[in-house]
Amino acid sequence: MTGNADAQYRLKVAQGFLNEARQDVDLHRWRSTVDNAQLAIENAAKAVLSLAGPVGRSHNPATQVRQMLHDKLFAAPQDEQVQRIAELSEA
């Protein structure tokens, strides 16, 4: 997959997990809500990572996202959004 295709795929996966988390909230399935929310965040962060190259297997992509910010791989308007993704993926 190319970086753009992988990013689109990861965003679609993240959206699916987010939708499941929302359904879990409605059904009061709290553990499942947290699990799906975490997977949504991880996949959103991995979508960002895929724009720079292959994405490693990790449940904590924040370190790699922060390195990309440090290396100034994003335009200034995007930095704030990418920073937020890094913060969320650490939590």
SVG drawing of the C-alpha trace seen along z (x, -y; Angstrom):
<svg xmlns="http://www.w3.org/2000/svg" viewBox="-28 -27 42 32">
<polyline fill="none" stroke="black" stroke-width="0.4" points="0.0,0.0 1.1,-3.5 1.3,-6.0 -1.9,-7.7 -3.8,-4.5 -2.6,-3.1 -3.6,-6.4 -7.1,-6.2 -7.4,-2.5 -6.2,-3.3 -8.7,-6.2 -11.5,-3.9 -10.5,-1.4 -10.3,-4.1 -13.8,-5.4 -15.2,-1.8 -13.7,-1.4 -15.1,-4.9 -18.5,-3.9 -18.3,-0.7 -17.2,-2.6 -20.2,-4.9 -22.6,-1.9 -20.9,-0.4 -21.6,-3.6 -25.3,-3.4 -25.3,0.2 -23.3,-0.6 -20.5,1.8 -17.8,-0.2 -14.8,2.2 -15.6,2.6 -16.1,-1.2 -12.6,-1.8 -11.1,1.0 -12.7,-0.3 -11.8,-3.9 -8.2,-3.0 -8.1,-1.1 -9.7,-4.1 -7.0,-6.4 -4.2,-4.0 -5.4,-3.7 -5.8,-7.4 -2.2,-7.9 -1.0,-5.1 -2.7,-6.9 -0.5,-9.9 2.6,-7.6 1.8,-5.9 2.2,-9.3 5.9,-9.1 6.6,-5.4 5.9,-1.9 4.0,-1.6 5.5,0.6 3.5,2.9 2.9,1.0 0.0,0.1 1.8,-3.2 2.5,-5.1 2.9,-8.4 6.7,-8.2 6.9,-7.9 4.3,-10.7 6.3,-13.0 9.5,-12.2 7.7,-13.2 6.7,-16.5 10.3,-17.0 11.6,-16.3 9.1,-19.0 7.4,-16.6 4.1,-18.6 3.2,-22.1 2.7,-24.5 -1.1,-24.4 -1.1,-20.6 1.3,-20.5 -1.4,-21.3 -3.7,-18.5 -0.8,-16.0 0.3,-17.0 -3.2,-16.3 -3.2,-12.8 0.1,-12.1 -1.4,-13.2 -4.4,-11.0 -2.5,-8.0 -0.4,-8.2 -3.3,-8.2"/>
</svg>
